[in-house]
Amino acid sequence: MRKIRVAVIGTGFIGPVHAEAVRRNPDLAELTAIAGSSEETAAETASKLNVPFFSGDYKKVISREDVDLVHICTPNHLHFPMVKDCLNSGKHVLCEKPLALTSGEARELIQLAEKKNLKAAVNYNLRYYPMIQELKSRNSAMGPGQIFALQGSYLQDWLLHETDYSWRMESKLSGKTRAVADIGTHWMDLAQYVTGLKIEKVLAQFSRMFENRKKPVGGKDHTFDRGDAKKPSDYISYPVDTEDYAQILFSFEGGIVGNLTVSQVSAGYKNYMEYRQMGRDVSFSWNSESPNRVQIGHRDQANEILLKDPSLLQPRPASMSAYPGGHQEGYGDTLKFILRDFYSDILGRSVEGGASDYPSLQDGLSEMLLCEAIITSAEQGQWVEVGV
Ligand SMILES: NC(=O)c1ccc[n+]([C@@H]2O[C@H](COP(=O)([O-])OP(=O)(O)OC[C@H]3O[C@@H](n4cnc5c(N)ncnc54)[C@H](O)[C@@H]3O)[C@@H](O)[C@H]2O)c1
């Protein structure tokens, strides 16, 4: 295979972001097809993005000979059946997070991918900020025993109003946890990736701002659409059964402690993921709303601010900087680089700056096991061991 021929399923928020990122890897892949939930939305997106083939039926896309790899960018409940169908059709898969709704489903997908000898990845793309890669490189160089504690948050405000609506509010489409599965898993993936430490035990508490919310009748529900510009008669009330907010204590391997706050109802915080690491000698802090700087904290000398500049970074993070120092690297660039890692592995090519280490189906399973332990802990009010 000289170039990977890629299809994207899903035309909402993240589907077109994937389509653009495919095209930012022109030496490795090309976009050949797109599927939407109807002929109309598929046609509209295909025309906007100039994709040669489109369909409102994803099965017509995944059965095509000019498709080698499928990106699944649909609501969570469709991930399991769609990954399964793609693998059974002989296609490699990149699935949006979370991989499935349960760990049982995730295990089935791992076995199927192995049986079919196909490559699969889960899109925990936030690992691919260059400064996160830099922290990982620095941790590897410092060796084990340096890290003492981890802290963080992932805060958003797009579900703050009672009328804000997304399919994520429906647990049958989104899963038994909402905020934790949707954004908390990004932080947990990132923390385990940067430190190389597994989370072993969790103690969680959930909270909801509204027991009942209002949803638009027949309105758009794409991610980040505003739901507050309609008349009261345009809404119906429905009960909410998932969390708006979660606080979680972690016990990482080696007895390292950690905590995370996750919220989709924190006014003024848009996509604010914060990672803080405290060590014996230095601390690191980073947040996704200013992703090109890291604070390196010292006790006995002045703190340092490291700004993203490939000439100052380790080889792998430098290779994941699309632009020179001072020019901002952002969310869209993380997609470019996760695809570069994954596509290179499929093509058997080496990557600049070190080996591919994209999030695998095993990492997707690990996040499902964490979600399940967190749900059990929130229900029982006690520490719960994470399954393996
Ligand atoms: N990695 C990230 O940073 C990130 C960011 C946002 C969303 N996501 C994940 O991506 C997925 C999609 O989220 P979104 O925010 O784009 O949602 P969205 O609601 O904006 O888009 C979902 C799209 O899927 C389409 N769809 C639904 N059923 C379909 C079907 N049977 N066939 C084809 N298309 C179908 C819908 O029409 C819609 O266009 C979710 O699993 C979410 O967790 C990941």
The ligand as an SDF file (V2000), in Angstrom:
LIG
                    3D

 44 48  0  0  0  0  0  0  0  0999 V2000
  -11.1660   13.4700   20.3930 N   0  0  0  0  0  0  0  0  0  0  0  0
  -11.8230   14.5990   20.5690 C   0  0  0  0  0  0  0  0  0  0  0  0
  -11.2240   15.6330   20.9100 O   0  0  0  0  0  0  0  0  0  0  0  0
  -13.3140   14.6410   20.3460 C   0  0  0  0  0  0  0  0  0  0  0  0
  -13.9750   15.8850   20.2410 C   0  0  0  0  0  0  0  0  0  0  0  0
  -15.3420   15.8700   19.9910 C   0  0  0  0  0  0  0  0  0  0  0  0
  -16.0250   14.6750   19.8600 C   0  0  0  0  0  0  0  0  0  0  0  0
  -15.3670   13.4960   19.9920 N   0  0  0  0  0  0  0  0  0  0  0  0
  -16.0820   12.2100   19.8580 C   0  0  0  0  0  0  0  0  0  0  0  0
  -16.5550   12.1130   18.5150 O   0  0  0  0  0  0  0  0  0  0  0  0
  -17.8230   11.5030   18.4580 C   0  0  0  0  0  0  0  0  0  0  0  0
  -18.7940   12.4220   17.7150 C   0  0  0  0  0  0  0  0  0  0  0  0
  -18.9160   13.6250   18.4690 O   0  0  0  0  0  0  0  0  0  0  0  0
  -19.3220   15.0050   17.7870 P   0  0  0  0  0  0  0  0  0  0  0  0
  -19.0250   16.0180   18.8310 O   0  0  0  0  0  0  0  0  0  0  0  0
  -18.7270   15.1410   16.4510 O   0  0  0  0  0  0  0  0  0  0  0  0
  -20.9030   14.8090   17.6710 O   0  0  0  0  0  0  0  0  0  0  0  0
  -21.8820   15.5140   16.6580 P   0  0  0  0  0  0  0  0  0  0  0  0
  -23.2480   15.2920   17.2010 O   0  0  0  0  0  0  0  0  0  0  0  0
  -21.4490   16.9070   16.3790 O   0  0  0  0  0  0  0  0  0  0  0  0
  -21.6990   14.6660   15.3240 O   0  0  0  0  0  0  0  0  0  0  0  0
  -22.0620   13.3110   15.2350 C   0  0  0  0  0  0  0  0  0  0  0  0
  -22.3740   13.0100   13.7910 C   0  0  0  0  0  0  0  0  0  0  0  0
  -22.6510   11.6210   13.6280 O   0  0  0  0  0  0  0  0  0  0  0  0
  -23.6640   11.5080   12.6490 C   0  0  0  0  0  0  0  0  0  0  0  0
  -24.3310   10.2000   12.6960 N   0  0  0  0  0  0  0  0  0  0  0  0
  -25.2120    9.7620   13.6100 C   0  0  0  0  0  0  0  0  0  0  0  0
  -25.6250    8.5070   13.2680 N   0  0  0  0  0  0  0  0  0  0  0  0
  -24.9620    8.1820   12.1290 C   0  0  0  0  0  0  0  0  0  0  0  0
  -24.9700    7.0320   11.2850 C   0  0  0  0  0  0  0  0  0  0  0  0
  -25.7350    5.9620   11.5530 N   0  0  0  0  0  0  0  0  0  0  0  0
  -24.2060    7.0410   10.1680 N   0  0  0  0  0  0  0  0  0  0  0  0
  -23.4300    8.1180    9.8720 C   0  0  0  0  0  0  0  0  0  0  0  0
  -23.3870    9.2330   10.6460 N   0  0  0  0  0  0  0  0  0  0  0  0
  -24.1490    9.2630   11.7490 C   0  0  0  0  0  0  0  0  0  0  0  0
  -24.6040   12.6630   12.9980 C   0  0  0  0  0  0  0  0  0  0  0  0
  -25.4700   12.9840   11.9370 O   0  0  0  0  0  0  0  0  0  0  0  0
  -23.5930   13.7700   13.2780 C   0  0  0  0  0  0  0  0  0  0  0  0
  -23.2540   14.4390   12.1000 O   0  0  0  0  0  0  0  0  0  0  0  0
  -18.2150   11.2100   19.9070 C   0  0  0  0  0  0  0  0  0  0  0  0
  -17.9520    9.8750   20.2000 O   0  0  0  0  0  0  0  0  0  0  0  0
  -17.3110   12.1160   20.7390 C   0  0  0  0  0  0  0  0  0  0  0  0
  -16.9810   11.5550   21.9960 O   0  0  0  0  0  0  0  0  0  0  0  0
  -14.0210   13.4780   20.2250 C   0  0  0  0  0  0  0  0  0  0  0  0
  1  2  1  0
  2  3  2  0
  2  4  1  0
  4  5  1  0
  4 44  2  0
  5  6  2  0
  6  7  1  0
  7  8  2  0
  8  9  1  0
  8 44  1  0
  9 10  1  0
  9 42  1  0
 10 11  1  0
 11 12  1  0
 11 40  1  0
 12 13  1  0
 13 14  1  0
 14 15  2  0
 14 16  1  0
 14 17  1  0
 17 18  1  0
 18 19  2  0
 18 20  1  0
 18 21  1  0
 21 22  1  0
 22 23  1  0
 23 24  1  0
 23 38  1  0
 24 25  1  0
 25 26  1  0
 25 36  1  0
 26 27  1  0
 26 35  1  0
 27 28  2  0
 28 29  1  0
 29 30  1  0
 29 35  2  0
 30 31  1  0
 30 32  2  0
 32 33  1  0
 33 34  2  0
 34 35  1  0
 36 37  1  0
 36 38  1  0
 38 39  1  0
 40 41  1  0
 40 42  1  0
 42 43  1  0
M  CHG  2   8   1  16  -1
M  END
$$$$
